[in-house]
Amino acid sequence: MKTLIALLAWCVLFVLCWPLALLALVLWPLAWLVLLPFRLVGITFAALFAFLYAVLTLPARLLGWRPRQATQAMA
């Protein structure tokens, strides 16, 4: 759905201002390459926080504690 909306927005931009639409089409892969390291850093930090959570809750898990499920928390 996100891709369809992006395609429709690009088509509207192409009709309104075709040089800008072609420039966006050419620069999009370059912007993706520039933003790729930030995405990798985000994945790394998410993995680090998940690891820290697992290490810090390990003693409680060994004693039988289990995290509540989302359905039980709502009731």
DSSP file (Angstrom, degrees, kcal/mol; ACC not computed):
  #  RESIDUE AA STRUCTURE BP1 BP2  ACC     N-H-->O    O-->H-N    N-H-->O    O-->H-N    TCO  KAPPA ALPHA  PHI   PSI    X-CA   Y-CA   Z-CA
    1    1 A M     >        0   0    0      0, 0.0     4,-2.1     0, 0.0     5,-0.2   0.000 360.0 360.0 360.0 -39.1    0.0    0.0    0.0
    2    2 A K  H  >  +     0   0    0      1,-0.2     4,-2.2     2,-0.2     5,-0.1   0.887 360.0  50.8 -64.2 -38.0    2.9    2.3    0.8
    3    3 A T  H  > S+     0   0    0      2,-0.2     4,-2.5     1,-0.2    -1,-0.2   0.888 108.4  51.8 -67.4 -39.0    4.4    1.7   -2.6
    4    4 A L  H  > S+     0   0    0      2,-0.2     4,-2.5     1,-0.2    -2,-0.2   0.909 110.2  48.4 -64.2 -42.0    1.2    2.4   -4.4
    5    5 A I  H  X S+     0   0    0     -4,-2.1     4,-2.5     2,-0.2    -2,-0.2   0.909 111.9  49.7 -64.9 -41.5    0.8    5.7   -2.6
    6    6 A A  H  X S+     0   0    0     -4,-2.2     4,-2.3     2,-0.2    -2,-0.2   0.902 111.3  49.5 -63.7 -40.5    4.4    6.6   -3.4
    7    7 A L  H  X S+     0   0    0     -4,-2.5     4,-2.3     2,-0.2    -2,-0.2   0.916 112.0  47.5 -65.0 -43.0    3.8    5.8   -7.0
    8    8 A L  H  X S+     0   0    0     -4,-2.5     4,-2.3     2,-0.2    -2,-0.2   0.899 111.7  50.5 -65.1 -40.0    0.7    7.9   -7.2
    9    9 A A  H  X S+     0   0    0     -4,-2.5     4,-2.4     1,-0.2    -2,-0.2   0.902 110.7  49.5 -64.3 -39.5    2.4   10.8   -5.5
   10   10 A W  H  X S+     0   0    0     -4,-2.3     4,-2.6     2,-0.2    -2,-0.2   0.899 109.4  51.8 -66.4 -38.9    5.3   10.5   -8.0
   11   11 A C  H  X S+     0   0    0     -4,-2.3     4,-2.0     2,-0.2    -2,-0.2   0.907 110.4  48.2 -63.3 -41.0    2.8   10.4  -10.9
   12   12 A V  H  X S+     0   0    0     -4,-2.3     4,-2.4     2,-0.2    -2,-0.2   0.928 112.9  48.2 -64.1 -43.7    1.1   13.6   -9.7
   13   13 A L  H  X S+     0   0    0     -4,-2.4     4,-3.2     1,-0.2     8,-0.3   0.883 109.2  54.3 -62.8 -37.8    4.5   15.2   -9.2
   14   14 A F  H  < S+     0   0    0     -4,-2.6     4,-0.3     1,-0.2    -1,-0.2   0.884 110.7  45.5 -63.7 -38.6    5.5   14.1  -12.8
   15   15 A V  H  < S+     0   0    0     -4,-2.0     3,-0.3     2,-0.2    -2,-0.2   0.897 119.6  40.4 -71.0 -39.7    2.3   15.8  -14.2
   16   16 A L  H  < S+     0   0    0     -4,-2.4     2,-0.2     1,-0.2    -2,-0.2   0.908 139.3   0.3 -77.7 -42.1    2.8   19.0  -12.2
   17   17 A C     X  -     0   0    0     -4,-3.2     4,-1.8    -5,-0.2     3,-0.3  -0.681  63.3-176.6-151.1  88.5    6.6   19.4  -12.5
   18   18 A W  H  > S+     0   0    0     -4,-0.3     4,-2.4    -3,-0.3     5,-0.2   0.818  81.5  56.8 -65.7 -33.1    8.3   16.7  -14.5
   19   19 A P  H  > S+     0   0    0      0, 0.0     4,-2.1     0, 0.0    -1,-0.2   0.921 109.5  46.7 -64.3 -38.2   11.9   17.9  -14.0
   20   20 A L  H  > S+     0   0    0     -3,-0.3     4,-2.4     2,-0.2    -2,-0.2   0.885 111.4  52.0 -67.1 -38.1   11.5   17.7  -10.3
   21   21 A A  H  X S+     0   0    0     -4,-1.8     4,-2.0    -8,-0.3    -1,-0.2   0.907 111.0  46.8 -65.3 -41.5   10.0   14.3  -10.5
   22   22 A L  H  X S+     0   0    0     -4,-2.4     4,-1.8     2,-0.2    -2,-0.2   0.875 111.4  51.9 -68.2 -36.3   12.9   13.0  -12.6
   23   23 A L  H  X S+     0   0    0     -4,-2.1     4,-2.6    -5,-0.2    -2,-0.2   0.908 110.0  48.9 -64.3 -41.4   15.4   14.5  -10.2
   24   24 A A  H  X S+     0   0    0     -4,-2.4     4,-1.6     1,-0.2    -2,-0.2   0.889 109.0  53.5 -64.6 -38.1   13.6   12.8   -7.3
   25   25 A L  H  < S+     0   0    0     -4,-2.0    -1,-0.2     1,-0.2    -2,-0.2   0.858 113.8  42.1 -64.6 -35.5   13.7    9.5   -9.3
   26   26 A V  H  X S+     0   0    0     -4,-1.8     4,-0.5     1,-0.2    -2,-0.2   0.870 117.3  45.6 -78.8 -38.2   17.5    9.8   -9.8
   27   27 A L  H  X S+     0   0    0     -4,-2.6     4,-2.4     1,-0.2     5,-0.2   0.652  91.8  81.5 -83.2 -15.5   18.3   11.1   -6.2
   28   28 A W  H  X S+     0   0    0     -4,-1.6     4,-2.2     1,-0.2    -1,-0.2   0.919  92.4  47.4 -60.2 -45.9   16.2    8.5   -4.3
   29   29 A P  H  > S+     0   0    0      0, 0.0     4,-2.0     0, 0.0    -1,-0.2   0.874 111.9  51.8 -63.7 -33.6   18.8    5.7   -4.5
   30   30 A L  H  X S+     0   0    0     -4,-0.5     4,-2.0     2,-0.2    -2,-0.2   0.912 109.7  48.4 -67.2 -41.4   21.5    8.1   -3.4
   31   31 A A  H  X S+     0   0    0     -4,-2.4     4,-2.2     1,-0.2    -1,-0.2   0.892 109.8  53.3 -64.0 -38.6   19.5    9.2   -0.4
   32   32 A W  H  X S+     0   0    0     -4,-2.2     4,-1.0    -5,-0.2    -2,-0.2   0.905 109.1  48.8 -62.4 -41.3   18.8    5.5    0.4
   33   33 A L  H  < S+     0   0    0     -4,-2.0     3,-0.2     1,-0.2    -1,-0.2   0.873 111.1  49.9 -66.6 -37.2   22.6    4.8    0.3
   34   34 A V  H  < S+     0   0    0     -4,-2.0     4,-0.3     1,-0.2    -2,-0.2   0.881 113.9  45.0 -68.4 -37.5   23.3    7.8    2.6
   35   35 A L  H  X S+     0   0    0     -4,-2.2     4,-1.6     1,-0.2     3,-0.3   0.592  90.2  87.9 -83.4 -10.8   20.6    6.7    5.1
   36   36 A L  H  X S+     0   0    0     -4,-1.0     4,-2.2     1,-0.2    -1,-0.2   0.881  83.7  53.5 -59.3 -42.6   21.7    3.1    5.2
   37   37 A P  H  > S+     0   0    0      0, 0.0     4,-2.2     0, 0.0    -1,-0.2   0.886 107.1  52.6 -61.2 -35.9   24.3    3.4    7.9
   38   38 A F  H  > S+     0   0    0     -4,-0.3     4,-2.0    -3,-0.3    -2,-0.2   0.881 108.5  50.4 -66.0 -36.9   21.7    5.1   10.2
   39   39 A R  H  X S+     0   0    0     -4,-1.6     4,-2.1     2,-0.2    -1,-0.2   0.902 110.0  50.2 -66.0 -40.8   19.4    2.1    9.7
   40   40 A L  H  X S+     0   0    0     -4,-2.2     4,-2.2     2,-0.2    -2,-0.2   0.883 109.2  51.3 -65.1 -38.3   22.2   -0.3   10.5
   41   41 A V  H  X S+     0   0    0     -4,-2.2     4,-2.5     2,-0.2    -1,-0.2   0.902 109.1  51.7 -64.3 -40.1   23.0    1.6   13.7
   42   42 A G  H  X S+     0   0    0     -4,-2.0     4,-2.1     2,-0.2    -2,-0.2   0.902 109.9  48.2 -63.0 -41.6   19.3    1.4   14.6
   43   43 A I  H  X S+     0   0    0     -4,-2.1     4,-2.2     2,-0.2    -1,-0.2   0.900 111.4  51.5 -64.5 -40.6   19.2   -2.3   14.1
   44   44 A T  H  X S+     0   0    0     -4,-2.2     4,-2.4     1,-0.2    -2,-0.2   0.922 110.7  46.9 -63.9 -44.7   22.3   -2.7   16.2
   45   45 A F  H  X S+     0   0    0     -4,-2.5     4,-2.6     2,-0.2     5,-0.2   0.878 110.3  53.1 -66.9 -36.8   21.0   -0.7   19.1
   46   46 A A  H  X S+     0   0    0     -4,-2.1     4,-2.0     2,-0.2    -1,-0.2   0.919 111.5  46.3 -62.8 -42.3   17.7   -2.6   19.0
   47   47 A A  H  X S+     0   0    0     -4,-2.2     4,-2.2     2,-0.2    -2,-0.2   0.892 111.6  52.0 -66.0 -39.0   19.6   -5.9   19.2
   48   48 A L  H  X S+     0   0    0     -4,-2.4     4,-2.5     2,-0.2    -2,-0.2   0.917 110.6  47.0 -63.6 -43.8   21.8   -4.5   22.0
   49   49 A F  H  X S+     0   0    0     -4,-2.6     4,-2.3     2,-0.2    -1,-0.2   0.875 111.4  51.2 -67.5 -36.8   18.8   -3.4   24.1
   50   50 A A  H  X S+     0   0    0     -4,-2.0     4,-2.1    -5,-0.2    -1,-0.2   0.899 111.2  48.8 -65.1 -39.4   17.1   -6.8   23.5
   51   51 A F  H  X S+     0   0    0     -4,-2.2     4,-2.5     2,-0.2    -2,-0.2   0.919 111.2  49.1 -65.2 -44.2   20.3   -8.5   24.7
   52   52 A L  H  X S+     0   0    0     -4,-2.5     4,-2.7     1,-0.2     5,-0.2   0.899 110.5  51.1 -62.6 -40.1   20.5   -6.3   27.8
   53   53 A Y  H  X S+     0   0    0     -4,-2.3     4,-1.8     1,-0.2    -1,-0.2   0.915 111.1  48.5 -61.9 -42.9   16.9   -7.0   28.6
   54   54 A A  H  < S+     0   0    0     -4,-2.1     4,-0.5     2,-0.2    -2,-0.2   0.904 113.8  46.0 -65.3 -40.8   17.5  -10.8   28.3
   55   55 A V  H >< S+     0   0    0     -4,-2.5     3,-0.8     1,-0.2    -2,-0.2   0.919 113.8  48.1 -68.5 -43.0   20.6  -10.6   30.5
   56   56 A L  H 3< S+     0   0    0     -4,-2.7     4,-0.3     1,-0.2    -1,-0.2   0.791 116.0  43.1 -71.3 -27.6   19.0   -8.5   33.2
   57   57 A T  T 3X S+     0   0    0     -4,-1.8     4,-2.3    -5,-0.2    -1,-0.2   0.412  87.1  96.6 -96.6   2.0   15.8  -10.6   33.4
   58   58 A L  H <> S+     0   0    0     -3,-0.8     4,-2.3    -4,-0.5     5,-0.2   0.912  81.5  50.7 -60.1 -45.0   17.7  -13.9   33.3
   59   59 A P  H  > S+     0   0    0      0, 0.0     4,-1.2     0, 0.0    -1,-0.2   0.920 112.5  46.8 -60.7 -40.9   17.8  -14.4   37.1
   60   60 A A  H  4>S+     0   0    0     -4,-0.3     5,-2.4     1,-0.2     4,-0.3   0.892 111.2  51.9 -66.9 -38.3   14.0  -13.8   37.4
   61   61 A R  H ><5S+     0   0    0     -4,-2.3     3,-1.3     1,-0.2    -1,-0.2   0.878 105.6  54.8 -65.8 -36.2   13.4  -16.2   34.5
   62   62 A L  H 3<5S+     0   0    0     -4,-2.3    -1,-0.2     1,-0.3    -2,-0.2   0.802 106.0  53.5 -66.5 -26.9   15.4  -18.9   36.1
   63   63 A L  T 3<5S-     0   0    0     -4,-1.2    -1,-0.3    -3,-0.2    -2,-0.2   0.426 130.2 -93.7 -87.6   0.6   13.2  -18.5   39.2
   64   64 A G  T < 5S+     0   0    0     -3,-1.3     2,-0.2     1,-0.3    -3,-0.2   0.488  73.1 146.9 107.1   3.9   10.0  -19.0   37.1
   65   65 A W      < -     0   0    0     -5,-2.4    -1,-0.3    -6,-0.1    -2,-0.0  -0.528  23.8-171.4 -74.3 138.6    8.9  -15.4   36.2
   66   66 A R        -     0   0    0     -2,-0.2     3,-0.1     3,-0.0     2,-0.1  -0.991  27.2-110.9-127.8 138.7    7.3  -15.0   32.8
   67   67 A P        -     0   0    0      0, 0.0     2,-0.1     0, 0.0     0, 0.0  -0.385  41.6-103.2 -65.9 145.8    6.4  -11.7   31.1
   68   68 A R        -     0   0    0      1,-0.1     2,-0.1    -2,-0.1     0, 0.0  -0.397  33.2-120.0 -68.7 145.3    2.7  -11.0   30.8
   69   69 A Q     >  -     0   0    0      1,-0.1     4,-1.8    -2,-0.1     5,-0.2  -0.473  22.4-114.8 -79.7 158.6    1.0  -11.5   27.5
   70   70 A A  H  > S+     0   0    0      1,-0.2     4,-1.3     2,-0.2    -1,-0.1   0.840 115.4  53.4 -64.4 -34.0   -0.7   -8.5   25.8
   71   71 A T  H  > S+     0   0    0      1,-0.2     4,-0.9     2,-0.2    -1,-0.2   0.863 109.9  47.2 -72.0 -34.1   -4.1  -10.2   26.1
   72   72 A Q  H  4 S+     0   0    0      1,-0.2    -2,-0.2     2,-0.2    -1,-0.2   0.838 108.2  55.6 -73.9 -32.5   -3.7  -10.8   29.8
   73   73 A A  H  < S+     0   0    0     -4,-1.8    -1,-0.2     1,-0.2    -2,-0.2   0.821 105.8  52.2 -69.6 -29.8   -2.5   -7.2   30.4
   74   74 A M  H  <        0   0    0     -4,-1.3    -1,-0.2     1,-0.2    -2,-0.2   0.796 360.0 360.0 -76.2 -28.5   -5.6   -5.8   28.8
   75   75 A A     <        0   0    0     -4,-0.9    -1,-0.2    -3,-0.1    -2,-0.2   0.471 360.0 360.0 -78.6 360.0   -8.1   -7.8   30.9
